[in-house]
Amino acid sequence: MFPEYRDQISHLKVHDEHFARIFHRHNELDQQIKNMEAGIVPAHGMAIEHLKKEKLQLKDSLYLILRKTTNA
């Protein structure tokens, strides 16, 4: 995710608690979705769609933070 911001992401994960929390939650959701889609964890389609929407919102938030801190 966002390879062009790799160094900045590493920095923010250490120095920005809010960013780190969002980043961690995004990764948790990603793994949860993968497990559901693979059938490792039982789930119905609506649950997966809900998690995907939450993950996308988090990704948007991460991107906004990255853009904001780049232009600062």
C-alpha positions as a Markdown table, in Angstrom:
| # | Residue | x | y | z |
|---|---|---|---|---|
| 1 | Met | 0.0 | 0.0 | 0.0 |
| 2 | Phe | 1.4 | 3.4 | -1.1 |
| 3 | Pro | 4.9 | 2.3 | -2.0 |
| 4 | Glu | 5.8 | 5.9 | -2.9 |
| 5 | Tyr | 5.3 | 6.8 | 0.8 |
| 6 | Arg | 7.2 | 3.8 | 2.2 |
| 7 | Asp | 9.7 | 5.9 | 4.2 |
| 8 | Gln | 7.1 | 8.3 | 5.4 |
| 9 | Ile | 4.8 | 5.4 | 6.5 |
| 10 | Ser | 7.7 | 3.9 | 8.6 |
| 11 | His | 8.3 | 7.3 | 10.2 |
| 12 | Leu | 4.6 | 8.0 | 11.0 |
| 13 | Lys | 4.0 | 4.5 | 12.4 |
| 14 | Val | 6.6 | 5.3 | 15.1 |
| 15 | His | 5.9 | 9.0 | 15.6 |
| 16 | Asp | 2.2 | 9.4 | 15.1 |
| 17 | Glu | 0.0 | 7.3 | 17.4 |
| 18 | His | -3.2 | 8.1 | 15.4 |
| 19 | Phe | -1.6 | 7.1 | 12.1 |
| 20 | Ala | -0.2 | 3.9 | 13.7 |
| 21 | Arg | -3.6 | 2.9 | 15.1 |
| 22 | Ile | -5.3 | 3.4 | 11.7 |
| 23 | Phe | -2.6 | 1.6 | 9.9 |
| 24 | His | -2.8 | -1.4 | 12.3 |
| 25 | Arg | -6.6 | -1.5 | 12.0 |
| 26 | His | -6.3 | -1.5 | 8.2 |
| 27 | Asn | -3.9 | -4.4 | 8.3 |
| 28 | Glu | -6.2 | -6.3 | 10.7 |
| 29 | Leu | -9.1 | -5.8 | 8.4 |
| 30 | Asp | -7.1 | -6.9 | 5.4 |
| 31 | Gln | -6.2 | -10.2 | 7.1 |
| 32 | Gln | -9.7 | -10.7 | 8.3 |
| 33 | Ile | -11.1 | -10.3 | 4.8 |
| 34 | Lys | -8.6 | -12.6 | 3.3 |
| 35 | Asn | -9.5 | -15.3 | 5.9 |
| 36 | Met | -13.2 | -14.9 | 5.2 |
| 37 | Glu | -12.7 | -15.0 | 1.5 |
| 38 | Ala | -10.5 | -18.1 | 1.8 |
| 39 | Gly | -13.1 | -19.8 | 4.0 |
| 40 | Ile | -10.8 | -20.0 | 7.0 |
| 41 | Val | -13.3 | -17.9 | 9.0 |
| 42 | Pro | -17.0 | -18.3 | 8.3 |
| 43 | Ala | -18.8 | -15.2 | 7.1 |
| 44 | His | -21.6 | -14.1 | 4.8 |
| 45 | Gly | -21.2 | -11.7 | 1.9 |
| 46 | Met | -22.6 | -8.7 | 3.7 |
| 47 | Ala | -20.1 | -9.0 | 6.5 |
| 48 | Ile | -17.2 | -9.1 | 4.1 |
| 49 | Glu | -18.6 | -6.1 | 2.2 |
| 50 | His | -18.9 | -4.1 | 5.4 |
| 51 | Leu | -15.3 | -4.9 | 6.3 |
| 52 | Lys | -14.1 | -3.9 | 2.9 |
| 53 | Lys | -15.9 | -0.6 | 3.2 |
| 54 | Glu | -14.3 | 0.1 | 6.6 |
| 55 | Lys | -10.9 | -0.9 | 5.2 |
| 56 | Leu | -11.4 | 1.5 | 2.3 |
| 57 | Gln | -12.3 | 4.4 | 4.6 |
| 58 | Leu | -9.2 | 3.7 | 6.6 |
| 59 | Lys | -7.1 | 3.6 | 3.5 |
| 60 | Asp | -8.5 | 7.0 | 2.5 |
| 61 | Ser | -7.7 | 8.4 | 5.9 |
| 62 | Leu | -4.1 | 7.1 | 5.7 |
| 63 | Tyr | -3.7 | 8.6 | 2.3 |
| 64 | Leu | -5.0 | 12.0 | 3.5 |
| 65 | Ile | -2.5 | 12.0 | 6.4 |
| 66 | Leu | 0.3 | 11.0 | 4.1 |
| 67 | Arg | -0.6 | 13.8 | 1.7 |
| 68 | Lys | -1.0 | 16.4 | 4.5 |
| 69 | Thr | 2.3 | 15.5 | 6.1 |
| 70 | Thr | 4.1 | 15.5 | 2.7 |
| 71 | Asn | 2.9 | 19.0 | 1.9 |
| 72 | Ala | 3.6 | 20.3 | 5.4 |
